[in-house]
Amino acid sequence: MSRYDRLNRFIESRKNTDFEWGVNDCALFAADAVKVQTGADFGSEWRGNYETALECSRLLNERKTSLEQIATDAFGEPVSVKLLKRGDVCLFDNGDGLSLGVCVGVKIASTGKTGVEYVDMKNCVKGWNVCK
């Protein structure tokens, strides 16, 4: 099975999974999408370590990092948004701030309150190639 098939199955499996801090939030959704494609888990040190937005923010502050830096540490320097392909990690503006998701063509898949939500790639501000 190709990594794209695994990605499709992953997204389908999460289509009705509610948002949950530390379990199924934007960063861990992106981390899980990468894990099903590559086996690498860039979210392992975060998963289960916070349960609220405030706890997540405090943890990011304590570690002196951000969503952007976490992705950069995992995948190297961001690439042009124009070079992103299916399965790559995206940092996008969700209207309330920045979130992580995964490119699925002309859309970004990420977790929403009641399942997977899709956002236009035009909202992508940075991205990283997952498989080089």
N, C-alpha and C positions, 0 to 999 in steps of 0.2 A: 504494500500500500504506500502511495506517495505521501510526502509531507503535506501536500495540499489536500489530499483525501483525509488525512488525520486532522488537519485544521478544520475542514468542513464538518467532520463528525463532532469535533470538540464544540464548535459554535452551535451546531444543532442541539447538542446535549445541554447547553446552557441557555437555550432560547427562553425558557420560563423560570430560570433560577433568579431569585431575588438578590438584590444588592445586599451585601453584608460586610461591614468593615472587618478587615483581617482575614476574610475567608473568600469573598467574591466581590472585591472592589475593583476599580479600574486597573490598578497596578498588578494585582494578583490575577485578574483576568488575562492581561497581556502576558504575564509570566507563565501562566498555564498554557496559553496559546503557543508560546515559544517552546515550552517543555514538550508538548505533543509533537512538535515539528522536529526538534533537535535532541531532546533528552536532557538538555541543560535547564536548570531551574534557577533563574536569577531572582526569584522571589522567596527562596527557602529561608533566608535569614529574617524575613519580615512576616511570613505567614504565621498567624496565631499570636502575634506579639502586641496586637492592639484590637480593640473592640468598638471604638468610637472615632469620629473625626478628630476630636480633641486629642485622644491618645495617639492617633496617627501623626498629627501635627507635632506633638511633643517629641515623638520618636524621631521624626525627620530633623527637628531642631537639635535634639541631643546628639544625633549622628552627623550634624552639620552637612545635610544633604538635601536633595530635592528629587522629584520624579525624573527630571531631566538628567541629573547627575547619576542616578541609579541606572538609567538606560545607557548612558555614556560609559559608565564603569563596566557594564555587561557587554556592550557591543562596539565600543570605540566611538570615535567622533561621529556626530550626526552627518548624514548625507543630504544632498538636495532633495527636497520633497518630490521633485520631478523624477527622481531615480528610485522611488519606493515601489516595491512590487508586493504581490499577495503574500501575506505572512509576516511582513516587516512590521516593526513596532513604530507607532506614531504617538507624538505628543500633540494634543489638539485642544482648542478652546471649546469648552462645553457650554459656554454662556455664563457659568458661575466661577470659572477658573480653568486651570489646565488639568487634563486627564490623559491617561495612557490607554491605547487601544491597539488594534492590529489592522493593517491594511487588508481589505478584501476587494480590491479593484478600485472603483471610483468612490467607495465608501470606507469608513473606519468602523469596525465592530468593537464595541466596548460594553461593559455591563451598565444596565440601567436599573431603575428601582424594581422593576418586575421582569427582568430578563434582558436579553441582548438588545442593544439599541444601535442604530446605524446613523453615522454622521457623515456629511459630505467631506471629501478629502480637502476641499478648499479651506476647511477649518484646521487642517494640519499645519502646525508651526515648525515642527522638527520631526525627523525620523531616522531610524537606524536599520541597516540591513541585518537581518537575523542570520541568514546563510550567505556566506561570502563566496 
